[in-house]
């Protein structure tokens, strides 16, 4: 019984320390071809520089920005809006870099 109480206390501390904060922003794609293989690959390179989880979503579908095929599977076209979510220890810097990348590339 003492062991069970100890485990419960440890689990409670872990839950209390979880971060729920994340950075999120929307971006409208301006590239005439939408998100195709080349910019998707470049986005992956940017995302892989960070420890944070970085996702891109459109119309209820979500892709991991560190995997090119999940980005491509969204089939994002010119003029469509995507949502970028960044969660992790370096989310501030990651969010800034991803936003800069999108604004200059897509």
Secondary structure, DSSP 8 states (H G I E B T S, - for coil): -HHHHHHHHHHHHHHHH-----EEEEEE---TT-S-HHHHHHHHHHHTT-SSEEEEEETTEEEETT-HHHHHTT---TT-EEEEEEESTTHHHHHHHHHHHHHHH-
